[in-house]
Amino acid sequence: MAAVGPPFTMGGRTMVTRRDVGKIGLAAGLAGSTSFAARQAAAADAAQVAVDAAKQYSGQTISIVWEAGLQALDPLNFSGPKWKELTGIDIKVVEVSTAEMFTKIMQDYKSGAGAYDALNVIPSWMPDLANAGALEVLDPYVDKYGYREELQKIAATYRDNQMMVNGKIYGLPDDGDVFVMYYRKDIFSDPAVQAAFKEKTGKDLAVPTTWAEFDATGPVLTDILKDKGTYGAGFFRQPPYTMFMFQERFRNEGGKFFDADSMKATINSDVGVKVLTDMRAENAWMPPGVEQWGFVENLAAFLQGQTAMTISWPPYGRWAAGYGTDQEVLSWVPKSTIAGKVGYAMPPGGHPELAAGFCLSVASTSKNKDAAYLFIQWLNSESISMERVQLPYALRDPFRDSHFVSPEYLAKWPDAKDYLAALQAGAQNGLLDLSLLQTDKYEEVLRQMISKLWAGDDPKAIADAAAAEWDAITEKIGVDKQKEVYANWASKSGAYPKM
């Protein structure tokens, strides 16, 4: 998961501190002519290949940009020291708040300083960084060190959608960020609650699979449970988080971000206005003050039994079960009162947002490109990534097929099998964050739109204003240029759900 752990920052916002071309390219690389050494490497364990090749750089230091906070504990406490022990290469971890990562990467590239060797890159930034020239094309290294076979074992949604720009590999998908709906299975299975729900609605109580069902279920649960201090649902509502939830819900309801022919923004369509209207209406039956909730407030409410449903990144599921919260660095996580009582499901609509996430890349200005690449191949490899996604404190979420079926992970807590099944379903059905040239500018408009929504402004008026601002950004960048980038993004399997 990107961006968690106080204080949380991400992409210009304060947070908790987070296809076909790809398939053809990978298949062609596997089928094409490669050196005997590369074929030998492909047959070996990718982690060991990286270690063996990296030993020639023993005594050197490579720097890697990593999100500040809990995320950075991975290279600081685990992978960095282990790599040093295996290869003799020192790892310098450059901790940067997510709000500053894009800017600092671009500044380093433009200055030619070469201060960074390896990078953590949020996938939606990749077109901007790749087209600017800030990222090294990784295909030659992937072939040289025989990594294509293990790349194929990354879950298809991440591999096919978050790795390439214009048919070239610029990043190794390394974090399975996805939204999951968490619900109180003890409440949904309680005979008294079921009977009361049936009496009030004439329908059987069930976990919502559509937003219409969610809006019909939540307020009734609030009515039934409020006297006991529990509301039907609660969400983080601060704009940086709600921006992701809007992107997800808008597309699940049938919305498209742009008219593909004219590149005119269509977030102010009837679908967009309906989504904004419904989101604000839901606040009325959620806990008071929910409009101000961020990651921690929403987490605390759910773990303390105040809400029957919520949506968030994978760590909520682990922490609700109590997994890893005995770590000192997670002492800020509220103690769970609902361990063993949480179910995991796809958010309404069935296509969750692959919100944020990280890929591992090499800076084009690095003076240590091979050493930097070998470190990220080792990090991303089948064997090492299996250890990293189980670190209770470092927030890397499962992203390889093997992660979802790991016997060790399945045994972490009694319901871990259901948790991992939900993450795998999300990986199979998830939706990509919108990714364009200057994505951050479009996202800032969405954040402002959400702020105005909670302030009480008319949903149609703020949607129209946001669409007009998007159109102005597109005009400034160049309609034809942005149209090409959008068409490439929209062609990916995770851009829009199959309706």
Buried (B, 14 or more C-beta within 10 A) or exposed (E): BBBBBEEBBBBBBBBBBBBEBBBEBBEEBBEEEBEEEBEEBBEEBBBBBBBBBBEEBEEBEBBBBBBBBBBBBBBBBBBBEBBBEBBBBBBEBBEBBBBBBBEBBBEBBEEEEBBBBBBBBBBBBBBBBBBBEBBBBBBEBBBBBBBBBBBBBBBBBBBBBBBBBBEBBBBBBBBBBBBBBBBBBBBBEBEEBBEBBEEBEEEEBEBBBEBEBBBEBBBBBBBBBEEEEBBBBBBBBBBBBBBBBBBBBBBBBBBBBBEEEEBBBBBBBEBBBBBBBBBBEBBEBBBEEBBEBBBBBBBBBBBBBBBBBBBBBBBBBBBBBBBBBEBEBBEEBBEBEBBEBBBBBBBBBBBBBBBBBBBBBBBBBBEBBBBBBBBBBBBBBBEBBBBBBBBBBBBBBBBBBBBBBBEEBBEBBEBBBBBBBBBBBBBBBBBBBBBBBBBBBBBBBBBBBBBBBBEEBBBBEBBBBBBEBBBEBBEEBEBEBBBBBBEBBBEBBBBBBEE
